[in-house]
Amino acid sequence: MTALIEFKNENNTAILTMNTAENRHNPAFLAQLNQHLDNIESNQAITSVVLTSSSDKNWSLGIDLQWMANSSNTPTDIANFMLEITQLLKRIVTFPMPIIAALNGHTYGNGAVLACACDFRFMKSDKGFFCFPEVDVLVPFVPSMIPIIHKAIPHTYFNRLAMSGQRVGASDLLTNNVIEEVFTNNKELQAGVLEFAQQFNKNRWIYAQNKTQINKHILQTTKQEDPAFIENISKLLWKNLQKK
């Protein structure tokens, strides 16, 4: 059985390759990503992480709405899943080394939030859009996702993307300082991101401390606002999904 996420160690850079057609987020996906992060943390030789996709079309299309709409799920199941997402994002913004997103395809919804949680983002210009379609699919942002997104995207630019559901490409993201650099194609993207990742060999303790301090407001929101919001919204989400 093909792994949802594959791991490779390339000269002390961990390359995590999301390995399905759409790389949707569901409990199995979260479990595999967390397991890989556990293994990376236990390997003291690894100094950076690249998160990419094997698909020639999609980096990640976000939450697995088909899984969420499964009739066997309850509002509690959806609430627990959403809490797991917030804990994964919290882990990424405090992870003791850089996690670098190589956006080699469409990056939508919670996939876009995941990309924003990463420390750096790179993209290719020949294929792939970036989009927050939440306004159209009736799935709200969890409170801590907003400061996570603002970590990567200027407020006014995010407001336009969030309120319109507009799809944007690499050049627009580069102009608005969302990504570090644009490459022509996937081969150049993967090589360029790997080269960037391998410049890092920082002390893990100081890296984690700096990320924790920089992202303190994210951690506070995750703890203070997310649980109650998720508890309240999960029942409404469940009802909306059952109607589809």
C-alpha positions, 0 to 999 in steps of 0.5 A, spaced: 500 500 500 502 506 497 504 511 503 500 517 504 506 521 505 513 518 503 520 520 507 527 521 504 533 523 507 537 528 502 544 530 505 540 531 512 534 534 509 528 530 510 524 531 504 516 529 505 512 528 499 505 528 500 503 522 495 496 522 493 492 525 487 489 531 492 493 530 498 487 531 502 487 532 510 483 527 514 485 523 520 490 518 516 494 524 513 495 527 520 497 521 523 502 520 518 505 527 518 505 527 525 509 520 525 514 523 520 515 529 524 516 524 530 522 520 526 525 527 524 525 530 531 529 523 533 534 523 528 539 529 530 542 529 524 537 532 520 537 540 520 531 542 515 525 539 512 522 540 505 514 538 504 512 537 497 508 533 493 508 527 488 502 530 484 503 533 477 497 537 479 496 539 486 500 540 492 494 540 497 487 541 496 486 541 504 481 538 508 478 532 506 470 534 505 468 527 503 471 524 509 468 529 513 461 528 510 461 521 511 455 519 515 458 515 520 462 521 523 458 525 528 459 532 530 464 530 536 468 526 530 469 532 526 470 537 532 476 532 534 479 532 527 479 540 527 482 540 534 488 535 531 489 540 525 490 545 530 495 541 534 499 539 527 499 547 525 501 549 532 507 543 532 509 546 525 510 553 527 514 551 533 518 545 530 525 546 532 528 546 524 525 550 518 519 546 514 520 549 507 514 548 502 515 546 495 508 548 492 509 544 486 501 544 484 494 547 486 494 549 494 487 550 496 484 551 503 487 548 509 493 546 504 494 553 503 494 554 511 499 548 512 503 552 507 503 558 511 504 555 517 511 553 514 517 557 515 518 558 507 514 557 501 517 557 494 513 555 488 513 554 480 510 558 475 508 553 470 502 550 474 498 551 480 494 556 483 493 558 491 486 559 494 482 560 500 475 557 498 472 557 505 467 562 503 464 558 497 465 551 501 462 553 507 468 551 512 470 557 516 477 559 519 478 556 526 481 562 530 488 560 530 488 559 522 488 567 522 494 569 525 498 563 522 496 565 515 498 573 517 505 570 519 505 569 511 500 573 508 500 581 509 493 583 512 490 586 506 492 581 501 489 576 505 483 580 506 482 580 498 483 572 498 479 570 503 473 574 502 473 573 494 475 566 494 480 568 488 485 563 485 492 567 484 498 564 481 506 564 483 507 571 480 502 575 484 504 571 491 511 573 489 509 580 489 506 580 495 511 577 499 508 570 500 513 566 497 521 567 497 522 565 489 519 562 483 522 557 479 520 555 472 518 548 473 518 542 478 525 540 477 528 547 478 523 548 484 525 541 487 533 543 486 532 550 488 528 548 495 533 543 496 539 547 496 536 553 500 534 547 505 541 545 506 544 552 508 540 551 515 544 547 520 542 551 526 541 549 533 535 546 535 533 549 541 534 556 539 530 555 533 525 552 537 525 558 542 525 563 536 519 560 533 515 559 539 516 567 541 515 569 534 509 565 534 506 566 541 500 569 539 498 563 535 499 559 541 495 563 545 489 563 540 490 555 539 489 554 547 484 560 548 480 560 542 480 554 538 476 549 543 470 553 544 470 555 537 470 548 534 465 545 539 460 550 537 461 550 529 462 542 529 455 541 529 453 546 524 458 543 520 456 536 521 449 539 519 451 542 513 455 536 510 450 532 511 445 536 506 450 535 501 
